[in-house]
């Protein structure tokens, strides 16, 4: 296995762990893990998302896209 493949595998594992953590931080119907970090402390839900929720959504989408790209790159490198 080349050094490039090893670096890509490590990056892929880190992206997958980050993606799992970010998905778990989203508040669902029951609150989720975001309540542990203060996500459930909002007093007014006027239908809009807070800045933190929007940034968490953006970060999750970015990490998800990077995870997909790293999957495709690993497919071509290891084949």
C-alpha positions in Angstrom: 0.0 0.0 0.0 1.4 3.4 -0.9 1.8 6.3 1.4 -0.9 8.2 -0.5 -3.4 5.4 0.1 -2.6 5.3 3.8 -3.1 9.1 4.1 -6.4 8.8 2.3 -7.6 6.0 4.5 -6.7 8.0 7.6 -8.5 11.0 6.2 -11.5 8.9 5.3 -11.8 7.5 8.8 -11.5 10.9 10.4 -14.2 12.3 8.1 -16.5 9.4 8.9 -16.1 9.9 12.6 -16.7 13.6 12.2 -19.8 13.0 10.1 -21.2 10.6 12.7 -20.6 13.1 15.5 -22.2 16.0 13.5 -25.3 14.0 12.7 -25.6 13.0 16.4 -25.4 16.7 17.4 -28.5 17.5 15.4 -31.7 17.8 17.4 -34.4 15.4 16.3 -37.8 14.7 17.8 -36.4 13.7 21.1 -33.7 16.3 21.3 -30.7 14.1 20.6 -27.2 14.7 21.8 -27.4 18.4 21.1 -29.3 18.8 24.4 -26.2 17.8 26.3 -24.3 20.7 24.8 -27.0 23.3 25.3 -29.0 22.8 22.1 -32.3 22.2 24.0 -32.1 25.5 25.9 -33.8 27.7 23.4 -36.9 29.3 24.9 -38.6 30.6 21.8 -39.2 28.4 18.8 -40.7 30.8 16.3 -40.2 28.5 13.3 -36.8 29.8 12.4 -33.4 28.2 12.8 -30.8 29.7 15.1 -27.4 30.7 13.7 -25.9 27.7 15.5 -28.3 25.3 13.9 -27.7 26.7 10.4 -23.9 26.6 10.9 -24.2 23.0 12.1 -26.3 22.1 9.1 -23.7 23.7 6.8 -20.8 22.0 8.5 -22.6 18.6 8.3 -23.2 19.1 4.5 -19.6 20.1 3.9 -18.2 17.1 5.8 -20.7 14.8 4.1 -19.6 16.1 0.6 -15.9 15.6 1.6 -16.7 12.1 2.8 -18.3 11.3 -0.5 -15.4 12.7 -2.4 -12.9 10.8 -0.3 -14.9 7.6 -0.9 -14.7 8.1 -4.7 -10.9 8.9 -4.6 -10.2 5.9 -2.4 -12.2 3.7 -4.9 -9.9 4.8 -7.7 -6.7 4.7 -5.7 -7.2 1.3 -4.3 -8.6 -0.4 -7.4 
